[in-house]
Amino acid sequence: MSTKQQTLKGPISFSGKGLHTGVEVTMTVNPAGVDNGIVFRRIDVEGTPLVPALCDNVTDTSRGTTIESNGVKVSTIEHIMSALWTLGVDNALIDIDAAYAQDAVIELSKMMRYVLYESGHEAITLEKDIQFMENYIKLMRIRYTEDVDIRFDYPNDLPHDVTIPPLLLIVFVENAFKHGISYSRPSFIHIRVRYIDGKVYYSIINSRHTAEPSGKDAGIGLENVRRRLQLIFANRHTLAIDTRRPNMYRVKLIIPATSHD
């Protein structure tokens, strides 16, 4: 063991997004006793397992240094290890909390269930489609900071028997996140859903940070939606995409819904 035996005076915490995963992580560097060495503790894993920062525990160096002990991994440790070495710290217990990763898995599993069991139907309830979009938005929120203004406005008292074709509305949400979010500039996505007199009124307004094509060239995803809308509703729907403002993108969709009263 090291003869320096230096540690920290007190704990210090950092929070941010994983370099390669985009997942929100909190790391707390705690003082540790003599001969402890540098040890990572996964407090987000059952049993709070320890992963000592030892050469024998290195399992991957392709995109960063990953260490593993008893099946538990900690990745991209080289930055904090370098900082501790520079400061002369050779005893520290580093808590890693990636609870957001667990939330991401939960939301992703909900979305997968929807795609597997609901998307094959000709119609699903508007409530379920809204819940699918809500799960997608929760998953995307994990990737971005609170500076991104994401709003999803829909009534809580929707009729339970109103149905629409599945996976129709989500394409516009995906498009908004793809072209409407920037890590360095103010960004927003505002989504609104209403059900009035047998019709679903759906709108999205988002900031625009990429040179996205407009009109007939609005991308493969949107073109597929246009064709699908025409096949399902013929001329009984309204789709308006407004790209006149270079920094804003607006979509309005009105479709008939089916009620099983």
SULRAJO-V23313 format. One line per field, one symbol per residue. burial: + if it has 16 or more other C-alpha atoms within 10 Angstrom, else -. A space follows every 10 residues. Layout:
burial = ???
This chain:
burial = ----++++-- ------+--- --++++++++ ++-+-+++++ ++++----++ +++----+-- -----++++- --++++---- ---+----++ ++++++++-+ +--+--++-- +--+---++- --++++++++ -++++++++- ++++---+++ ---------- -++++++-++ -++++++-++ ++----++++ +-+-+---++ +++++++++- ---------- -+--+---+- ---------- +-+----+++ ++++++++-- -
